[in-house]
Amino acid sequence: MMKNNILLPLFSCLFMVSCQNKEPEKSEPKSTQFAQSTQGMAVAAQPLAAAAGQRILEIGGNAADAAIATSFVLAVVEPTMNGIGGRSQILIRKTDGSFQAYNAMTEIPAAYLAPEKPVPSGYGTIAIPGLVAGLMRLHKEHGSLPLEIIMESAINIATQGFEILPGEAARHQVALKFMRQDPGLRRQMLKQDSLNYKVGEVLKQPDLAQTLTRIAKTNGMDFYHGETAQRIADDMHANGGFVTATDLANYKALNGRYLTIKYRDYDIHTIAAPAGGGLVVKALNILEQFDLQSMNDVEWATIMNQALAIAANSRFDDYEEGDLSIVASKSWAIEQAKKIRHEPISKSAETTTLADPQNYLASAVDWSGNTWGANSHHTTHFATADCQGMVVSITQTLGPLFGSKVITPGLGFVYAATMGEYLSGTDQAPGARPRTTIAPTIITKNGVTIMALGAAGGLTILSGIVQTISRFIDQNKSLRSAVLAPRIEPIVTFDSVSGNYRAQALKFNAECTPINGWAFSDTLKWQNAGFEVTAIEKYGAFSRVHALSFDEASAQWSGAADADWEGAAFGARVSDCPPKL
């Protein structure tokens, strides 16, 4: 795609000026979880990342440019959650209204041999990273600014450092044992006394900055064909890893398996296997068989949980999702809906709906304890939109906390965990890209973008996305209220017959966190109706949703970051919409 070279002198000047600023980036969570703008939007799980996307929009970049900038900054400021050694699924709505999806999942190396007993971490769990290839393809086919300009924020933050937020600090504390064991993690993430960084302390990552600089200067070629690729291959060879220079050179970001269905009057666009969008559309197709609009929240939750459980368990019957017409089948959904137990449940007072969502902010969350620890699911989602109508929705991940728990000394990034214990039960044959639950999604109506969203949190990604969509469409809630509304999640138990963990239709966890959770009286109503319900007072346990929406009447974008995280939404502040290239 033709780049906007006319603006290069200006961008070069901006680059030189910004590089002179040696102050660390401040990232205190402020009241930026919700934003509105007519000129575009960026929403992400960390304020610095959302701000990087906003900056790109304001200097003339499009939503693809903003998404790439956001992605690379997230790799710097949330290394526990994601990074350039990880994987992603990318969904883009182009300015002409058409869609494109990219599969940038980690790929099992050609020489991989599964051990007798799956290992939880280490070099043996590392597959070929896909994130950089996915971003480079997005840039080549849809970007408008030079990559060096787009990546400037990420490189500067890695070089100058940034202030650690409470959630990230808590995750570092939980992972201290692992960080001390791996030479690369120890060098990158710990202080000289082998202690982790605390809240507000400045983390600098010079090794990562150098790697990012090589990527920027070579349009990503260095990661798969240059110095970085060779250092990856050498480190793997020396430590029993499977990834080779040939594996890296042969890796390609593939076309994603784009999938669309009609839900009520809306079109749901997402990505099928190895992404998790097939489960999203199955759950929505089941829910479409019920008049959810007429139900109170307590009754709505019982239908929701059963639909989610049925959809989640369907992955064992159709792992590959080979025929997308079957995945999107309305007749299948009608038959499944007949299995759902539906009985009216009275609700005397609407105590579960937040009266003033603006009062529920990340700054009010208790970030202490093990809430963000090793047993949590670690992924990140973000979305960008520009004033020309391009929308990008991306989910990227390392898998568990700090992924494989490995950094190649001198490169500065963590590799995702792909093989071994973490994704046991998935296809781990050489060349495979194991299935995931990540499901970036975009919603349109009559050809106009209505919403873009995704979530983090393992299998809770499915429930977070579907519940937010239903709150928005079926309950006619604002984007803000839809994201903040309390959620439920099917309880998962091990089935000794099938050897799989299966979601339970009549058993679920309920988000009963202070300020914005379900009331304990609600749990009693469910239990009296024959459902087994567990109240969970734990932030972030019910996925973390980040979303944006568009109101056609006002031509205004809105962004919402989940209050159970530390993210932000920033609207672009420009006077005029740049002309289409």
ZAMARGU-4260 file (C-alpha; in steps of 0.2 Angstrom, whole numbers, plus 5000, padded with zeros to 4 digits):
<rodrens>
0) 5000/5000/5000 | 5006/5017/4996 | 5013/5026/5011 | 5011/5045/5015 | 5028/5050/5011
5) 5023/5069/5010 | 5023/5070/5029 | 5040/5061/5032 | 5049/5077/5036 | 5037/5082/5049
10) 5037/5064/5057 | 5056/5064/5057 | 5056/5081/5067 | 5044/5074/5079 | 5054/5058/5081
15) 5070/5068/5085 | 5061/5079/5097 | 5053/5065/5107 | 5069/5055/5108 | 5077/5070/5118
20) 5064/5067/5132 | 5073/5056/5145 | 5059/5056/5158 | 5050/5039/5161 | 5033/5038/5155
25) 5019/5040/5169 | 5005/5027/5168 | 4995/5030/5184 | 4977/5024/5181 | 4965/5040/5179
30) 4947/5042/5175 | 4951/5037/5157 | 4942/5021/5156 | 4928/5029/5145 | 4930/5041/5131
35) 4921/5049/5117 | 4927/5057/5100 | 4921/5060/5083 | 4939/5057/5076 | 4943/5040/5081
40) 4947/5029/5097 | 4960/5018/5105 | 4956/5007/5119 | 4968/4995/5128 | 4973/4987/5144
45) 4986/4999/5149 | 4985/5018/5147 | 5002/5021/5139 | 4996/5008/5125 | 4980/5017/5122
50) 4989/5034/5122 | 5001/5027/5109 | 4986/5023/5097 | 4978/5040/5100 | 4994/5049/5096
55) 4996/5039/5079 | 4978/5044/5075 | 4982/5062/5079 | 4997/5063/5068 | 4987/5057/5053
60) 4989/5038/5054 | 4974/5026/5052 | 4967/5013/5063 | 4979/5000/5057 | 4994/5011/5061
65) 4986/5015/5078 | 4983/4996/5082 | 5001/4992/5078 | 5008/5006/5089 | 4996/5000/5103
70) 5002/4982/5101 | 5020/4986/5102 | 5018/4997/5117 | 5008/4983/5126 | 5022/4972/5123
75) 5033/4984/5133 | 5022/4988/5147 | 5013/4972/5150 | 5026/4959/5148 | 5017/4947/5159
80) 5002/4946/5148 | 5009/4947/5130 | 5024/4952/5119 | 5033/4950/5102 | 5037/4932/5107
85) 5018/4928/5107 | 5003/4925/5096 | 4988/4935/5090 | 4972/4935/5080 | 4968/4951/5070
90) 4952/4957/5063 | 4950/4973/5052 | 4935/4981/5045 | 4942/4991/5030 | 4935/5008/5025
95) 4926/5000/5010 | 4916/4989/5023 | 4924/4973/5019 | 4933/4962/5032 | 4950/4954/5033
100) 4957/4942/5047 | 4974/4937/5051 | 4980/4921/5060 | 4997/4925/5068 | 4996/4911/5081
105) 5012/4902/5087 | 5016/4887/5076 | 5023/4870/5082 | 5042/4869/5075 | 5046/4856/5062
110) 5057/4846/5074 | 5046/4846/5089 | 5045/4829/5099 | 5032/4828/5113 | 5040/4822/5129
115) 5032/4808/5139 | 5026/4820/5152 | 5021/4838/5147 | 5032/4852/5154 | 5024/4868/5161
120) 5037/4880/5155 | 5055/4881/5148 | 5063/4880/5131 | 5053/4864/5127 | 5036/4874/5127
125) 5042/4888/5114 | 5035/4888/5097 | 5038/4900/5082 | 5031/4917/5087 | 5018/4925/5076
130) 5014/4942/5083 | 5027/4952/5073 | 5022/4943/5057 | 5004/4947/5060 | 5008/4966/5063
135) 5019/4967/5048 | 5006/4960/5037 | 4993/4972/5044 | 5005/4986/5041 | 5010/4981/5023
140) 4992/4979/5017 | 4983/4992/5027 | 4995/5004/5035 | 4999/5022/5030 | 5013/5028/5041
145) 5032/5022/5041 | 5034/5008/5054 | 5048/5018/5062 | 5035/5032/5066 | 5022/5019/5072
150) 5035/5010/5084 | 5042/5026/5091 | 5032/5026/5107 | 5036/5008/5111 | 5055/5010/5108
155) 5055/5026/5118 | 5046/5018/5133 | 5057/5003/5133 | 5072/5014/5132 | 5067/5028/5145
160) 5057/5016/5156 | 5039/5017/5163 | 5031/5017/5180 | 5024/5000/5185 | 5006/4999/5188
165) 4999/4990/5203 | 4992/4975/5193 | 5008/4973/5184 | 5018/4974/5200 | 5007/4961/5208
170) 5010/4949/5194 | 5029/4952/5195 | 5028/4948/5213 | 5019/4932/5210 | 5032/4927/5196
175) 5047/4932/5206 | 5053/4913/5208 | 5052/4911/5189 | 5061/4927/5185 | 5075/4922/5197
180) 5077/4905/5188 | 5079/4911/5170 | 5094/4921/5166 | 5085/4932/5153 | 5070/4936/5164
185) 5082/4940/5178 | 5092/4952/5167 | 5076/4960/5160 | 5064/4961/5174 | 5073/4961/5191
190) 5083/4974/5199 | 5102/4971/5203 | 5097/4964/5220 | 5086/4951/5211 | 5070/4959/5218
195) 5055/4964/5207 | 5050/4981/5203 | 5036/4989/5215 | 5022/5000/5211 | 5028/5017/5204
200) 5046/5011/5201 | 5053/5013/5184 | 5057/4998/5173 | 5069/5001/5158 | 5071/4988/5145
205) 5086/4992/5134 | 5088/4975/5126 | 5070/4975/5121 | 5072/4993/5114 | 5086/4987/5103
210) 5076/4972/5097 | 5061/4984/5093 | 5073/4996/5084 | 5079/4982/5072 | 5061/4977/5069
215) 5056/4995/5065 | 5071/4998/5053 | 5069/4982/5043 | 5049/4982/5043 | 5050/4966/5053
220) 5062/4956/5043 | 5075/4956/5056 | 5064/4945/5068 | 5062/4931/5056 | 5077/4933/5044
225) 5090/4944/5053 | 5101/4946/5068 | 5086/4943/5080 | 5081/4927/5071 | 5099/4920/5072
230) 5100/4924/5091 | 5083/4915/5094 | 5089/4900/5084 | 5106/4899/5093 | 5098/4901/5110
235) 5085/4887/5106 | 5099/4876/5100 | 5110/4879/5115 | 5096/4875/5128 | 5086/4861/5120
240) 5073/4871/5111 | 5065/4866/5095 | 5063/4883/5085 | 5076/4884/5071 | 5082/4898/5059
245) 5073/4888/5045 | 5057/4888/5056 | 5058/4907/5058 | 5061/4910/5040 | 5047/4900/5034
250) 5034/4907/5046 | 5019/4917/5038 | 5004/4926/5045 | 4990/4917/5037 | 4973/4923/5032
255) 4961/4921/5047 | 4945/4911/5045 | 4933/4925/5044 | 4916/4921/5050 | 4900/4931/5051
260) 4882/4928/5057 | 4866/4938/5059 | 4861/4941/5077 | 4844/4949/5079 | 4846/4964/5067
265) 4865/4964/5069 | 4880/4956/5059 | 4893/4948/5070 | 4910/4946/5063 | 4924/4936/5071
270) 4937/4923/5067 | 4935/4904/5068 | 4947/4890/5073 | 4961/4891/5078 | 4953/4907/5085
275) 4938/4906/5097 | 4925/4916/5087 | 4916/4900/5082 | 4911/4897/5100 | 4905/4915/5101
280) 4893/4913/5086 | 4887/4897/5093 | 4882/4904/5109 | 4874/4919/5101 | 4864/4908/5089
285) 4857/4899/5104 | 4853/4915/5114 | 4844/4921/5098 | 4830/4908/5102 | 4825/4917/5118
290) 4817/4934/5121 | 4831/4940/5132 | 4824/4958/5132 | 4809/4953/5142 | 4819/4945/5156
295) 4826/4952/5172 | 4845/4950/5175 | 4843/4935/5186 | 4833/4925/5173 | 4844/4931/5159
300) 4860/4924/5168 | 4853/4907/5169 | 4849/4906/5150 | 4866/4914/5147 | 4876/4901/5157
305) 4868/4887/5148 | 4871/4894/5131 | 4889/4897/5135 | 4891/4880/5142 | 4884/4871/5127
310) 4895/4882/5115 | 4911/4879/5125 | 4908/4860/5125 | 4905/4860/5107 | 4923/4862/5104
315) 4926/4844/5109 | 4915/4838/5095 | 4922/4849/5081 | 4940/4854/5085 | 4945/4860/5068
320) 4928/4869/5064 | 4932/4863/5046 | 4915/4868/5039 | 4910/4886/5044 | 4892/4883/5038
325) 4890/4870/5052 | 4898/4882/5065 | 4886/4896/5060 | 4871/4884/5058 | 4855/4891/5065
330) 4847/4874/5065 | 4860/4867/5076 | 4857/4881/5088 | 4838/4878/5088 | 4841/4860/5093
335) 4853/4865/5107 | 4841/4878/5113 | 4828/4865/5117 | 4840/4858/5130 | 4840/4874/5140
340) 4830/4874/5156 | 4820/4890/5156 | 4809/4895/5170 | 4804/4913/5176 | 4814/4919/5192
345) 4807/4934/5201 | 4817/4948/5205 | 4810/4961/5217 | 4824/4974/5216 | 4836/4978/5202
350) 4852/4978/5213 | 4863/4971/5200 | 4864/4985/5188 | 4876/4999/5191 | 4867/5016/5194
355) 4882/5027/5189 | 4895/5017/5180 | 4907/5032/5181 | 4909/5029/5199 | 4917/5012/5196
360) 4935/5015/5191 | 4951/5004/5191 | 4958/5016/5204 | 4945/5008/5216 | 4950/4991/5214
365) 4960/4981/5227 | 4976/4976/5217 | 4984/4967/5231 | 4985/4948/5234 | 4985/4934/5221
370) 4971/4940/5210 | 4983/4943/5196 | 4994/4928/5200 | 5000/4912/5192 | 4983/4904/5192
375) 4975/4919/5182 | 4974/4919/5163 | 4985/4932/5155 | 4980/4939/5138 | 4976/4957/5132
380) 4964/4964/5120 | 4963/4981/5111 | 4954/4990/5098 | 4956/5005/5087 | 4945/5015/5075
385) 4948/5030/5064 | 4937/5044/5057 | 4937/5036/5040 | 4928/5020/5046 | 4942/5008/5048
390) 4941/4997/5064 | 4954/4985/5070 | 4951/4972/5084 | 4966/4962/5091 | 4969/4950/5104
395) 4987/4944/5109 | 4994/4933/5122 | 5009/4923/5129 | 4997/4910/5137 | 5000/4909/5156
400) 5009/4922/5167 | 5026/4926/5158 | 5022/4913/5145 | 5036/4900/5144 | 5046/4909/5158
405) 5060/4911/5145 | 5069/4927/5138 | 5084/4925/5127 | 5097/4936/5135 | 5100/4952/5126
410) 5083/4951/5116 | 5072/4957/5130 | 5055/4948/5126 | 5047/4933/5133 | 5042/4918/5122
415) 5024/4911/5123 | 5020/4894/5130 | 5013/4884/5116 | 5018/4865/5118 | 5018/4855/5134
420) 5006/4857/5148 | 4998/4873/5145 | 4989/4868/5129 | 4989/4850/5132 | 4974/4842/5123
425) 4976/4853/5108 | 4985/4848/5091 | 5003/4849/5095 | 5009/4841/5079 | 5023/4850/5069
430) 5016/4864/5058 | 5000/4865/5069 | 4994/4881/5076 | 4985/4875/5092 | 4967/4881/5095
435) 4964/4896/5107 | 4949/4905/5114 | 4954/4922/5109 | 4941/4930/5098 | 4942/4948/5092
440) 4925/4953/5086 | 4917/4967/5076 | 4898/4971/5075 | 4889/4980/5061 | 4871/4985/5057
445) 4866/4990/5040 | 4884/4991/5035 | 4889/5003/5049 | 4901/4998/5063 | 4892/4997/5079
450) 4904/4989/5091 | 4922/4981/5091 | 4927/4971/5106 | 4937/4956/5113 | 4943/4950/5130
455) 4956/4941/5140 | 4955/4927/5152 | 4956/4909/5144 | 4939/4902/5143 | 4931/4917/5151
460) 4935/4926/5135 | 4919/4918/5127 | 4908/4923/5142 | 4915/4941/5143 | 4912/4944/5124
465) 4895/4936/5123 | 4888/4944/5139 | 4894/4961/5133 | 4886/4959/5116 | 4869/4953/5124
470) 4870/4968/5137 | 4872/4980/5123 | 4860/4973/5110 | 4847/4963/5120 | 4846/4974/5136
475) 4850/4991/5126 | 4863/4996/5138 | 4876/5009/5133 | 4894/5003/5129 | 4900/5009/5146
480) 4886/4999/5156 | 4888/4984/5145 | 4906/4982/5149 | 4904/4986/5167 | 4889/4975/5171
485) 4892/4960/5182 | 4895/4943/5173 | 4893/4925/5176 | 4904/4910/5171 | 4900/4891/5169
490) 4909/4881/5182 | 4921/4869/5173 | 4924/4851/5180 | 4934/4836/5174 | 4925/4823/5165
495) 4934/4806/5168 | 4924/4797/5154 | 4929/4809/5140 | 4945/4815/5148 | 4940/4833/5145
500) 4936/4848/5156 | 4918/4852/5153 | 4907/4867/5156 | 4892/4864/5167 | 4876/4871/5161
505) 4867/4872/5178 | 4882/4877/5188 | 4890/4894/5187 | 4901/4907/5196 | 4894/4924/5199
510) 4904/4940/5200 | 4900/4947/5217 | 4914/4960/5218 | 4910/4976/5229 | 4902/4991/5220
515) 4897/4982/5204 | 4894/4964/5207 | 4878/4953/5208 | 4869/4954/5225 | 4870/4939/5237
520) 4851/4939/5236 | 4853/4935/5218 | 4863/4919/5222 | 4849/4914/5233 | 4836/4916/5219
525) 4847/4905/5208 | 4850/4892/5221 | 4831/4891/5225 | 4828/4888/5206 | 4839/4873/5206
530) 4855/4881/5200 | 4872/4878/5209 | 4880/4895/5211 | 4896/4901/5219 | 4899/4919/5223
535) 4916/4925/5218 | 4923/4941/5225 | 4939/4942/5214 | 4943/4956/5202 | 4947/4950/5184
540) 4940/4933/5186 | 4926/4935/5174 | 4937/4940/5159 | 4943/4958/5155 | 4933/4966/5141
545) 4939/4981/5130 | 4928/4988/5118 | 4923/5003/5107 | 4906/5008/5099 | 4900/5020/5086
550) 4884/5030/5086 | 4879/5034/5068 | 4867/5048/5073 | 4880/5059/5082 | 4895/5051/5072
555) 4903/5048/5088 | 4915/5034/5094 | 4915/5028/5112 | 4928/5018/5121 | 4927/5007/5137
560) 4940/4999/5146 | 4936/4985/5159 | 4936/4992/5177 | 4943/4975/5183 | 4959/4980/5174
565) 4970/4996/5172 | 4966/5000/5154 | 4961/5016/5146 | 4951/5023/5131 | 4957/5039/5122
570) 4948/5048/5108 | 4958/5056/5094 | 4958/5075/5096 | 4960/5082/5078 | 4950/5096/5069
575) 4948/5087/5052 | 4947/5070/5046 | 4962/5066/5035 | 4957/5062/5017 | 4958/5044/5012
580) 4974/5038/5003
</rodrens>
